[in-house]
Amino acid sequence: MPYNPQNPLIVQSDRTVLLEVDNPLYESARDELARFAELEKSPEHIHTYRITSLSLWNAAASGLRTAEILETLERYTKYDVPQNIIVEIGDYVSRYGRVKLIKAPDEGLLLHADDAALITEIIHSKSVKSMLGQQIDSQTIRVLSHLRGHLKQALIKIGFPVEDLAGYVSGTALDIMPRSITQSGVPFDLRDYQREAVAVFYAGGGAQGGSGVIALPCGAGKTIVGLGAMFETKCHALILSTTTIAVRQWIDELLDKTTISREEVGEYTGDRKEIRPITVTTYQILTYRRSKSEDFIHLGLFSEMDWGLIIYDEVHLLPAPVFRMTAEIQARRRLGLTATLVREDGREDDVFSLIGPKRYDVPWKQLEAQGWIATAECTEIRVELPEFLKMPYAVASARKKFRIASENPRKFQIVRQLIEQHRSDQVLVIGQYIDQLKEIAAHLNAPLIMGQTTNIERGKLYDKFRRGEVKLLVVSKVANFAIDLPDANVAIQISGTFGSRQEEAQRLGRILRPKDNGSIAYFYSIVTRDSRDQEFAMNRQLFLTEQGYSYTIQYEDAYLKSQ
């Protein structure tokens, strides 16, 4: 292929792909590339993606094939795609499905490989052979059923993702249907993309479906996708969420939009321990134990009922003990819901093997263009570190540097200016450090929601915010997840967790629910210039960039003069 300078991509032999931002084909190339590559860096002019084994396996599981991936690269590249990249893409994509778990009527659970050499390699793997039983033929070996999940975990780590076609138990039947008119009097139906996501997950009830992750933006109705999966499976369901507030929002949605009765829905939290046909709980309660030497006393909830469906809300937050329990229940259908597959602990491969591969996603900007989520403007405002903090910052450890920069008192002036600028809007000020948040809340005479705030008090404040009685809330990271504040249209981020992309997704999501008046949303990050705070902000910026949002950077003096 001849050199084509008009194209925006450079594909390199180390599996990185460089994408020119200032190119007319940037957006279309970005959307195609995101289907099979991971964004690593996103400075102003050149973004760096990396093609990984896991990104290719997720692509393969969602139906993307080698020819389509290579056609995309050929269409947008300036130079020839390196020969080793062509070979590696074909190799990795073809690995998904080479090893399958199947169930035979007389033989039980079987592992089948597409050739004898591969099954021999697997048998001789130290991490796998203890999970295997009798060899049936040159390509098939019996598997111990209770190790179905553990085997998939082990095989992906040696480079062989398993396509699990062993099927699922039905679970106890439950008559659950959607309401055409919600209890609140509003017409209800799944949107087209929600319906597509459910169909891909359920796959007509066949073994090809029943497990996997649906990735949709905050505000796009992931909860409704969960309800849609329940409408298809019609069975007892266990729903795992992030907080007690989120649990109650799930329950509210179930009662509002389905035919299920209150007596059939259980809340299993620190406040109540109800086990019913649909039970909603938190990761925190499941991983509670009295001491590190004792057992997790609530993990038995996984086997308490004959669940046919388990829903993992915010699946990227799944804690290690829940992974371990999930490995034991692979015969149950499993649906993961998330805005981003990025995990800060690097355990994306465990999500792939135990919950399932990514089955469906929609670019955020596409849903924005269709009016399903609000248009957002993202701005970073960089402030100087005061003179009296420069020497303490210079001699501090890396962690302490981050905290000093995050708690920079010069951020207060910008916060006050932004609140004045948006005095008629519904504003969230979001931060990481409680002392900083307390000081800001006191200065602004605003309510503060943090970990110590009771669920009752949180609920009252959220209700007042929804009704417009409270226009400003200061919130800690407890508000990152699964909080339904549809009228919030301004978020001001004053500090965050060390460059967490998943946190950026959740915080942006707080303001993305579409507004009745069609207004846009504003997302501000205030960071300390030339500091660890700024370095981590650049990593969080990756998330905004990969979702297609422009990211404007302003400096303190210029910003204040412009107001």
C-alpha positions as CSV (number, residue, x, y, z in Angstrom):
1,M,0.0,0.0,0.0
2,P,1.5,3.4,-0.9
3,Y,2.2,6.1,1.6
4,N,-1.0,8.1,2.2
5,P,-0.3,11.4,4.1
6,Q,-4.0,12.2,4.4
7,N,-4.6,9.3,6.7
8,P,-4.5,9.7,10.6
9,L,-2.9,6.4,11.7
10,I,0.6,5.1,12.1
11,V,0.6,1.4,13.1
12,Q,3.9,0.4,14.7
13,S,5.6,-3.0,15.2
14,D,5.4,-2.8,19.0
15,R,1.5,-2.9,18.8
16,T,1.1,0.8,19.4
17,V,-1.1,2.8,17.1
18,L,-0.6,6.6,16.8
19,L,-3.6,8.7,15.9
20,E,-3.4,12.3,14.7
21,V,-6.0,14.4,16.5
22,D,-5.9,17.3,14.0
23,N,-7.0,15.2,11.0
24,P,-10.4,15.2,9.3
25,L,-10.7,11.5,9.7
26,Y,-9.8,11.5,13.4
27,E,-13.3,10.8,14.9
28,S,-14.2,8.0,12.5
29,A,-10.8,6.4,13.0
30,R,-11.0,6.8,16.8
31,D,-14.4,5.1,16.9
32,E,-13.2,2.1,14.8
33,L,-9.9,1.8,16.7
34,A,-11.6,1.8,20.1
35,R,-13.3,-1.5,19.1
36,F,-10.1,-3.5,19.3
37,A,-7.4,-1.3,20.9
38,E,-6.8,0.5,24.3
39,L,-6.0,4.1,24.6
40,E,-2.8,4.7,26.6
41,K,-1.9,8.4,26.1
42,S,-3.9,11.4,24.9
43,P,-1.8,14.6,24.8
44,E,-2.9,17.4,22.5
45,H,-1.9,16.2,19.0
46,I,-1.1,12.5,18.9
47,H,-3.0,9.9,20.8
48,T,-1.4,6.5,21.5
49,Y,-3.4,3.2,21.4
50,R,-2.1,-0.3,22.1
51,I,-3.4,-3.5,20.6
52,T,-3.4,-6.1,23.3
53,S,-4.4,-9.8,23.6
54,L,-7.3,-8.9,25.8
55,S,-8.5,-6.0,23.6
56,L,-8.5,-8.4,20.6
57,W,-10.3,-11.2,22.6
58,N,-13.0,-8.8,23.6
59,A,-13.3,-7.7,20.0
60,A,-13.5,-11.3,18.9
61,A,-16.1,-12.1,21.5
62,S,-18.3,-9.2,20.3
63,G,-18.2,-10.6,16.8
64,L,-15.3,-8.6,15.2
65,R,-13.1,-10.7,13.0
66,T,-9.5,-10.4,11.8
67,A,-10.4,-9.2,8.3
68,E,-12.5,-6.3,9.7
69,I,-9.7,-5.2,12.1
70,L,-7.1,-5.3,9.3
71,E,-9.4,-3.5,6.9
72,T,-9.8,-0.7,9.5
73,L,-6.1,-0.3,9.9
74,E,-5.5,-0.4,6.1
75,R,-8.2,2.2,5.5
76,Y,-6.7,4.8,8.0
77,T,-3.0,4.1,8.1
78,K,-0.3,6.4,6.5
79,Y,2.1,3.5,6.0
80,D,1.9,-0.2,5.5
81,V,0.8,-2.1,8.5
82,P,3.9,-4.0,9.8
83,Q,3.9,-7.6,8.9
84,N,4.3,-8.9,12.5
85,I,1.1,-6.9,13.5
86,I,-0.9,-8.5,10.8
87,V,0.2,-12.0,11.9
88,E,-0.3,-11.2,15.7
89,I,-3.8,-9.9,15.2
90,G,-4.7,-13.0,13.2
91,D,-3.2,-15.2,15.9
92,Y,-4.8,-13.6,18.9
93,V,-8.3,-13.2,17.4
94,S,-8.2,-16.8,16.3
95,R,-7.3,-18.0,19.8
96,Y,-10.8,-17.0,21.1
97,G,-12.9,-20.1,20.4
98,R,-10.0,-22.5,19.9
99,V,-10.7,-23.9,23.4
100,K,-14.3,-24.5,24.3
101,L,-16.1,-25.7,27.4
102,I,-19.1,-27.9,26.5
103,K,-21.5,-30.2,28.3
104,A,-22.2,-33.7,27.0
105,P,-25.2,-35.6,28.3
106,D,-23.2,-38.7,29.4
107,E,-19.7,-37.1,29.9
108,G,-20.4,-34.0,32.0
109,L,-18.3,-30.9,31.6
110,L,-15.7,-31.2,28.8
111,L,-12.8,-29.0,27.6
112,H,-12.5,-29.3,23.8
113,A,-9.6,-27.9,21.7
114,D,-9.5,-27.5,18.0
115,D,-6.4,-29.8,17.7
116,A,-4.6,-32.5,19.6
117,A,-1.4,-30.5,20.1
118,L,-3.2,-27.7,21.9
119,I,-5.0,-30.0,24.3
120,T,-1.6,-31.7,25.0
121,E,-0.1,-28.3,25.8
122,I,-2.9,-27.5,28.2
123,I,-2.6,-30.9,29.9
124,H,1.0,-30.2,30.5
125,S,0.5,-26.8,32.0
126,K,1.3,-26.8,35.7
127,S,-1.4,-24.3,36.5
128,V,-4.1,-26.2,34.7
129,K,-3.5,-30.0,34.9
130,S,-4.9,-30.4,38.5
131,M,-8.3,-29.1,37.3
132,L,-8.6,-31.7,34.6
133,G,-10.0,-35.2,34.6
134,Q,-9.9,-38.2,32.2
135,Q,-9.0,-37.6,28.6
136,I,-11.9,-38.6,26.3
137,D,-10.1,-38.4,22.9
138,S,-7.2,-36.6,21.3
139,Q,-8.9,-33.2,21.5
140,T,-11.2,-33.5,24.6
141,I,-10.7,-33.9,28.3
142,R,-13.1,-34.0,31.2
143,V,-13.2,-31.1,33.6
144,L,-14.2,-31.1,37.3
145,S,-17.5,-29.1,37.2
146,H,-16.9,-27.1,40.3
147,L,-13.6,-25.8,38.8
148,R,-15.2,-24.4,35.7
149,G,-14.4,-20.8,36.6
150,H,-11.0,-21.5,38.0
151,L,-10.0,-23.3,34.8
152,K,-11.1,-20.3,32.7
153,Q,-9.0,-18.0,34.9
154,A,-6.0,-20.2,34.5
155,L,-6.3,-20.7,30.8
156,I,-6.6,-17.0,30.0
157,K,-3.3,-16.4,31.9
158,I,-1.5,-18.8,29.6
159,G,-2.9,-17.2,26.5
160,F,-6.0,-19.3,25.7
161,P,-9.4,-17.6,26.4
162,V,-12.1,-20.1,26.8
163,E,-15.4,-19.9,24.9
164,D,-17.8,-21.2,27.5
165,L,-20.7,-23.1,25.8
166,A,-21.5,-25.3,28.7
167,G,-24.8,-23.6,29.3
168,Y,-26.6,-22.5,32.4
169,V,-29.2,-23.6,35.0
170,S,-32.5,-21.9,34.6
171,G,-33.0,-20.9,38.2
172,T,-36.3,-20.8,40.0
173,A,-38.9,-19.3,37.6
174,L,-40.3,-15.8,38.3
175,D,-43.1,-14.1,36.5
176,I,-41.7,-10.6,35.8
177,M,-42.9,-8.3,33.0
178,P,-42.3,-4.7,32.0
179,R,-45.0,-2.1,32.7
180,S,-46.2,-0.2,29.6
181,I,-46.9,2.7,32.0
182,T,-44.7,3.1,35.0
183,Q,-46.2,3.5,38.5
184,S,-45.1,7.1,38.3
185,G,-47.3,7.5,35.2
186,V,-44.7,7.7,32.4
187,P,-44.7,5.4,29.3
188,F,-42.0,2.8,29.5
189,D,-40.1,0.9,26.8
190,L,-36.5,-0.1,26.3
191,R,-34.6,2.1,23.9
192,D,-33.2,0.5,20.8
193,Y,-29.6,0.2,22.0
194,Q,-30.8,-1.2,25.4
195,R,-32.9,-3.8,23.5
196,E,-29.9,-4.7,21.4
197,A,-27.7,-5.0,24.5
198,V,-30.2,-7.4,26.1
199,A,-30.5,-9.4,22.9
200,V,-26.8,-9.8,22.5
201,F,-26.4,-10.9,26.2
202,Y,-29.3,-13.3,26.2
203,A,-28.7,-14.7,22.7
204,G,-32.1,-16.4,22.6
205,G,-31.4,-18.3,25.7
206,G,-28.6,-20.3,24.1
207,A,-25.2,-21.2,25.4
208,Q,-23.6,-18.5,23.2
209,G,-25.1,-15.9,25.5
210,G,-25.8,-15.7,29.2
211,S,-22.5,-14.2,30.4
212,G,-20.7,-11.0,29.6
213,V,-20.3,-7.3,30.1
214,I,-22.4,-4.4,28.7
215,A,-20.5,-1.1,28.6
216,L,-22.7,2.0,28.5
217,P,-22.2,5.5,29.7
218,C,-23.5,6.7,33.0
219,G,-26.9,8.1,32.4
220,A,-27.6,5.8,29.4
221,G,-29.8,3.4,31.5
222,K,-27.6,0.4,32.4
223,T,-30.2,-0.4,35.1
224,I,-32.8,-0.7,32.4
225,V,-30.6,-3.2,30.5
226,G,-30.5,-5.2,33.8
227,L,-34.3,-5.1,33.9
228,G,-34.4,-6.2,30.3
229,A,-32.2,-9.2,31.1
230,M,-34.7,-10.1,33.9
231,F,-37.6,-9.9,31.4
232,E,-35.8,-12.4,29.2
233,T,-34.6,-14.9,31.8
234,K,-37.7,-14.7,34.1
235,C,-36.0,-16.2,37.1
236,H,-34.8,-15.5,40.6
237,A,-32.1,-12.8,40.4
238,L,-29.3,-11.6,42.7
239,I,-28.2,-8.0,42.0
240,L,-24.9,-6.7,43.4
241,S,-24.4,-2.9,43.6
242,T,-22.1,-0.4,45.2
243,T,-24.0,1.3,48.0
244,T,-27.1,1.1,50.1
245,I,-28.4,4.2,48.2
246,A,-27.8,2.4,44.9
247,V,-29.5,-0.8,46.2
248,R,-32.7,1.3,46.9
249,Q,-32.5,2.9,43.5
250,W,-32.5,-0.6,41.9
251,I,-35.5,-1.5,44.1
252,D,-37.3,1.7,43.1
253,E,-36.7,1.0,39.4
254,L,-38.0,-2.6,39.8
255,L,-41.2,-1.5,41.5
256,D,-41.7,1.4,39.1
257,K,-41.1,-0.3,35.8
258,T,-41.9,-4.0,36.3
259,T,-44.9,-6.1,37.5
260,I,-42.9,-7.4,40.4
261,S,-44.4,-6.8,43.9
262,R,-42.6,-5.3,46.9
263,E,-42.9,-8.6,48.7
264,E,-40.8,-10.3,45.9
265,V,-37.9,-7.8,46.2
266,G,-35.4,-8.0,49.1
267,E,-32.9,-5.5,50.3
268,Y,-29.8,-7.2,51.8
269,T,-27.7,-4.5,53.4
270,G,-26.4,-3.4,56.7
271,D,-29.9,-2.1,57.5
272,R,-31.9,-5.1,56.4
273,K,-31.3,-8.8,55.6
274,E,-34.2,-9.8,53.2
275,I,-33.7,-12.7,50.9
276,R,-36.4,-12.8,48.2
277,P,-36.9,-13.8,44.6
278,I,-35.1,-10.6,43.5
279,T,-32.5,-9.7,46.1
280,V,-30.3,-6.5,45.9
281,T,-27.2,-6.3,47.9
282,T,-23.8,-4.4,48.0
283,Y,-20.3,-5.5,47.4
284,Q,-19.4,-4.1,50.9
285,I,-21.9,-6.4,52.7
286,L,-20.7,-9.4,50.8
287,T,-17.1,-8.8,51.7
288,Y,-17.8,-8.0,55.3
289,R,-16.0,-10.1,58.0
290,R,-15.3,-9.4,61.6
291,S,-11.6,-9.8,61.3
292,K,-9.0,-10.7,58.6
293,S,-8.7,-14.2,60.1
294,E,-12.5,-14.9,59.8
295,D,-14.7,-15.9,56.9
296,F,-16.8,-13.6,54.8
297,I,-20.1,-14.2,56.6
298,H,-22.4,-13.0,53.8
299,L,-20.9,-14.7,50.8
300,G,-23.3,-17.6,51.3
301,L,-25.9,-15.3,49.7
302,F,-24.7,-16.6,46.4
303,S,-26.1,-20.1,47.1
304,E,-29.0,-19.0,49.4
305,M,-31.5,-19.2,46.5
306,D,-31.7,-20.9,43.1
307,W,-30.6,-17.8,41.3
308,G,-30.8,-18.0,37.5
309,L,-29.3,-14.5,36.9
310,I,-26.6,-12.5,38.8
311,I,-26.2,-8.9,37.9
312,Y,-22.9,-7.1,38.8
313,D,-23.5,-3.4,38.7
314,E,-20.3,-1.3,38.2
315,V,-18.5,-4.6,37.5
316,H,-15.1,-2.8,37.3
317,L,-15.3,-2.5,41.1
318,L,-15.8,-6.2,41.8
319,P,-13.7,-7.0,44.9
320,A,-11.4,-10.1,45.1
321,P,-13.7,-12.2,47.4
322,V,-16.6,-11.8,44.9
323,F,-14.3,-12.9,42.1
324,R,-13.5,-16.0,44.0
325,M,-17.2,-16.8,44.7
326,T,-18.1,-16.0,41.1
327,A,-15.6,-18.7,40.0
328,E,-17.8,-21.2,41.9
329,I,-21.1,-20.3,40.2
330,Q,-20.3,-20.4,36.5
331,A,-23.6,-22.3,35.8
332,R,-25.5,-19.1,36.7
333,R,-26.1,-16.5,34.0
334,R,-23.9,-13.4,34.8
335,L,-24.4,-9.9,33.5
336,G,-21.8,-7.2,34.2
337,L,-22.7,-3.5,33.8
338,T,-20.2,-0.7,33.6
339,A,-19.2,2.5,32.0
340,T,-15.6,1.5,31.6
341,L,-13.8,-1.9,31.5
342,V,-10.7,-0.3,33.0
343,R,-9.8,-1.6,36.5
344,E,-7.2,0.1,38.6
345,D,-6.0,-3.3,39.9
346,G,-5.3,-4.7,36.4
347,R,-7.7,-7.6,36.7
348,E,-9.6,-7.1,33.5
349,D,-8.7,-10.6,32.5
350,D,-10.6,-12.0,35.5
351,V,-13.7,-10.0,34.5
352,F,-13.3,-11.5,31.0
353,S,-13.0,-15.1,32.2
354,L,-15.4,-15.1,35.2
355,I,-18.2,-12.6,34.3
356,G,-17.6,-12.9,30.5
357,P,-16.3,-10.8,27.6
358,K,-17.5,-7.5,26.6
359,R,-20.7,-8.2,24.6
360,Y,-21.9,-4.7,23.7
361,D,-21.0,-1.1,23.9
362,V,-22.0,2.2,22.3
363,P,-19.7,5.2,22.0
364,W,-20.7,8.0,24.4
365,K,-20.7,10.6,21.7
366,Q,-23.1,8.5,19.6
367,L,-25.7,8.5,22.4
368,E,-25.1,12.2,23.0
369,A,-25.8,12.9,19.3
370,Q,-29.0,10.9,19.6
371,G,-30.1,12.9,22.7
372,W,-29.9,10.0,25.2
373,I,-27.2,11.6,27.3
374,A,-26.4,15.3,27.8
375,T,-23.8,17.1,25.7
376,A,-20.8,17.9,28.0
377,E,-18.1,20.5,28.0
378,C,-15.0,19.4,29.9
379,T,-12.5,22.0,31.2
380,E,-9.3,21.7,33.3
381,I,-8.3,24.8,35.2
382,R,-4.7,24.8,36.4
383,V,-3.7,26.8,39.4
384,E,-0.4,27.7,40.9
385,L,0.9,26.3,44.2
386,P,1.2,29.1,46.8
387,E,4.7,30.1,47.8
388,F,4.3,28.9,51.4
389,L,3.7,25.3,50.1
390,K,6.4,25.1,47.4
391,M,9.2,24.1,49.9
392,P,7.1,21.5,51.7
393,Y,6.1,20.1,48.3
394,A,9.7,20.0,47.1
395,V,10.8,17.8,50.0
396,A,7.7,15.6,50.4
397,S,7.3,12.0,49.4
398,A,5.5,11.2,46.1
399,R,2.2,10.4,47.9
400,K,2.5,13.5,50.1
401,K,3.2,15.6,47.1
402,F,-0.1,14.4,45.5
403,R,-2.0,15.3,48.7
404,I,-0.4,18.8,49.0
405,A,-1.2,19.6,45.4
406,S,-4.7,18.1,45.6
407,E,-5.5,20.3,48.7
408,N,-4.1,23.4,47.2
409,P,-6.0,26.3,48.9
410,R,-5.9,28.4,45.7
411,K,-8.5,26.0,44.2
412,F,-11.1,27.7,46.5
413,Q,-11.1,30.9,44.5
414,I,-11.8,29.0,41.3
415,V,-14.6,27.0,43.0
416,R,-16.3,30.1,44.2
417,Q,-16.0,31.7,40.8
418,L,-17.5,28.6,39.1
419,I,-20.4,28.5,41.5
420,E,-21.1,32.2,41.0
421,Q,-20.9,31.6,37.2
422,H,-23.4,28.7,37.6
423,R,-25.6,30.1,40.3
424,S,-28.8,29.1,38.6
425,D,-27.6,25.5,37.9
426,Q,-27.5,22.3,40.0
427,V,-23.9,21.9,41.1
428,L,-21.9,19.1,42.6
429,V,-18.5,19.8,44.1
430,I,-16.6,16.5,44.2
431,G,-13.4,15.7,46.1
432,Q,-11.3,13.0,47.7
433,Y,-10.0,14.5,51.0
434,I,-12.5,15.1,53.8
435,D,-10.8,18.0,55.5
436,Q,-10.7,19.8,52.2
437,L,-14.4,19.1,51.6
438,K,-15.4,20.2,55.1
439,E,-13.6,23.5,54.6
440,I,-15.2,24.1,51.2
441,A,-18.7,23.2,52.5
442,A,-18.3,25.5,55.4
443,H,-17.1,28.4,53.1
444,L,-20.0,27.8,50.8
445,N,-22.6,27.1,53.5
446,A,-23.4,23.9,51.5
447,P,-24.5,20.4,52.7
448,L,-21.7,17.8,52.7
449,I,-22.2,14.1,51.9
450,M,-19.4,11.8,53.0
451,G,-18.9,8.3,54.3
452,Q,-20.1,9.1,57.8
453,T,-23.3,10.6,56.5
454,T,-26.1,8.2,57.3
455,N,-28.1,6.7,54.5
456,I,-31.2,8.4,55.7
457,E,-29.5,11.8,55.6
458,R,-28.0,11.1,52.2
459,G,-31.4,10.2,50.9
460,K,-33.0,13.4,52.2
461,L,-30.3,15.6,50.7
462,Y,-30.4,13.8,47.3
463,D,-34.2,14.2,47.3
464,K,-33.9,18.0,48.0
465,F,-31.3,18.3,45.3
466,R,-33.6,16.5,42.8
467,R,-36.4,18.8,43.7
468,G,-34.2,21.9,43.4
469,E,-34.6,22.9,47.0
470,V,-30.8,22.5,47.3
471,K,-28.8,23.8,44.4
472,L,-25.3,22.9,45.6
473,L,-23.9,19.7,47.2
474,V,-20.4,19.0,48.3
475,V,-19.7,15.2,48.0
476,S,-16.9,12.8,48.7
477,K,-16.1,9.8,46.6
478,V,-19.2,8.0,48.1
479,A,-21.2,9.8,45.4
480,N,-19.1,8.4,42.5
481,F,-21.3,5.4,42.0
482,A,-24.9,4.7,41.0
483,I,-26.4,7.9,42.3
484,D,-29.4,9.1,40.3
485,L,-29.2,12.9,40.2
486,P,-30.9,13.6,36.8
487,D,-30.9,17.4,37.3
488,A,-27.2,17.8,38.1
489,N,-25.6,19.7,35.2
490,V,-22.4,21.0,36.7
491,A,-19.6,19.0,38.4
492,I,-16.5,20.6,39.9
493,Q,-13.8,18.1,40.7
494,I,-11.3,19.5,43.2
495,S,-9.4,16.3,44.0
496,G,-9.5,12.7,42.9
497,T,-8.0,9.2,43.3
498,F,-4.5,8.8,41.8
499,G,-5.4,9.1,38.1
500,S,-8.4,6.8,38.1
501,R,-10.1,6.6,34.7
502,Q,-13.0,4.6,36.3
503,E,-13.5,7.5,38.8
504,E,-13.5,10.0,35.9
505,A,-16.2,7.9,34.2
506,Q,-18.4,7.9,37.2
507,R,-18.0,11.6,38.1
508,L,-18.7,12.7,34.5
509,G,-21.7,10.4,34.6
510,R,-23.2,12.3,37.5
511,I,-24.1,15.1,35.1
512,L,-24.8,13.2,31.8
513,R,-28.4,12.3,32.2
514,P,-30.3,14.2,29.6
515,K,-31.9,17.5,30.7
516,D,-35.6,18.3,30.2
517,N,-34.6,21.7,28.9
518,G,-31.9,20.3,26.6
519,S,-29.2,22.2,28.4
520,I,-25.6,21.0,28.2
521,A,-23.5,19.7,31.1
522,Y,-20.3,21.2,32.4
523,F,-17.5,19.2,33.9
524,Y,-14.6,21.1,35.6
525,S,-11.4,19.7,37.0
526,I,-9.2,22.0,39.1
527,V,-5.6,20.8,39.3
528,T,-2.3,22.2,40.6
529,R,0.0,23.2,37.8
530,D,3.3,21.3,37.3
531,S,2.6,18.9,40.1
532,R,1.7,15.3,40.8
533,D,-1.9,16.4,40.7
534,Q,-1.5,17.5,37.1
535,E,0.3,14.3,36.2
536,F,-2.6,12.1,37.5
537,A,-5.1,14.4,35.9
538,M,-3.5,13.6,32.5
539,N,-4.2,9.9,33.1
540,R,-7.9,10.7,34.0
541,Q,-8.1,12.7,30.8
542,L,-7.5,9.5,28.9
543,F,-11.1,8.4,29.7
544,L,-12.6,11.7,28.4
545,T,-10.6,11.5,25.3
546,E,-11.4,7.9,24.5
547,Q,-15.1,8.8,24.8
548,G,-14.7,11.5,22.3
549,Y,-14.9,14.6,24.6
550,S,-12.9,17.7,23.9
551,Y,-10.9,18.7,26.9
552,T,-10.1,22.4,27.2
553,I,-7.2,23.5,29.4
554,Q,-7.1,27.0,31.0
555,Y,-4.8,28.6,33.5
556,E,-5.9,30.3,36.6
557,D,-5.0,34.0,35.7
558,A,-6.4,33.7,32.2
559,Y,-9.6,32.1,33.5
560,L,-10.3,34.7,36.2
561,K,-9.6,37.5,33.7
562,S,-12.1,36.0,31.3
563,Q,-14.9,36.0,33.8
